């Protein structure tokens, strides 16, 4: 059972997306057809292994990136050598796309955490489109605003949720597509990375996970999680949030 | 000495700004002259007392706000009744201005924390300007992106700084305009609010403040803080940050 679930999760996260697939989605669908064609033509596919750093925080930004398969973490390193993880991105995500309106440098570093197929595109094409195509600019503005709202949400959750609720919230987000009230899923990354993404020390994460199991009816076995009552988990978690499940951001 | 310093701080934070002063600054300086004139003409001044809630999270957004004098906190309330403070804004700040590209609702509540003179303006005028004036749109895009970067910074600091460093960072930001290496300043708000702004429980804040005094040469007496060596404070704090003092965000 656990092995099947792991395999299912692996297949879901590794299902490779087509190059330029992001062009059909928000905000890129508002690009002019000729601009889309040129963008896709100038796409440069690359394969990277786990641990490869694609760019560092404050590097001059020339290109933006689309994740066909694999996972990427966005991070910043402090002067003292510690690392803050700002986000972890699944296949289908785009990153570095706002650098041209953020001073022309990347606002974070990007590192491969699971072998990746990446396609990069010239950032200058996006910048030109923003200057020449008002309809796209408005959509891109909404896109950048939505990213800011997601960060606001992160700050809210870090302010008010305890460790067990924060882990519960992370797991609940993996259940958003579920139609029933019970499910079995597996954690998409190793626990140390989830802890870092949630801004927790590993021991805080372990204690939070233990408390979460004690307080809800969840059973956690390695990376596999059985949730017999999603609504109960939502009640436990969402009391420390300004939204209700299933949340939009 | 302490009283003089308090009085000086009070005068600085209460120096009333002129209505529409924000129009001369980024990103609003790129509005067309006629749009600026219309905006200022439709400005509605109001005076609010401490505790007044100007709007709540997810209220329909009709207007945006300029703080002439006083302080405002931006917050969200959880279903369980806890509060997360997203930001605390000084005189001269604008808030609610991005709501038209954030789904037409406010992304936070706004509450007066020190008696305020506020001027509000129709959000629709900003939205029209965004649709009709490409030069303004680009500037507004940069403005929204910069707000997102400030949130990224907040997440980074909450991930890697300990409580003493976080308080030190807050104090250091108050020293950014100092030309020398020593200063005396007073905390702009009461300690419980600073703790909430930094995402800390009051007791964590107290312990952090005690540790900060022990680890650096600072002397804290009520709201008055004497810093004999700003560079030393920066070394202590900025080791847990990706920027160096004086930082931009």
Interface residues (C-beta under 8 A of the other chain):
Chain A: X57 X76 X77 X78 X79 X80 X82 X83 X84 X85 X86 X98 X101 X102 X107 X108 X130 X131 X134 X137 X138 X140 X141 X142 X144 X145 X146 X147 X148 X149 X151 X152 X154 X155 X156 X157 X158 X159 X160 X199 X238 X239 X240 X241 X242 X244
Chain B: X57 X76 X77 X78 X79 X80 X82 X83 X84 X85 X86 X98 X101 X102 X107 X108 X130 X131 X134 X137 X138 X140 X141 X142 X144 X145 X146 X147 X148 X149 X151 X152 X154 X155 X156 X157 X158 X159 X160 X199 X238 X239 X240 X241 X242 X244
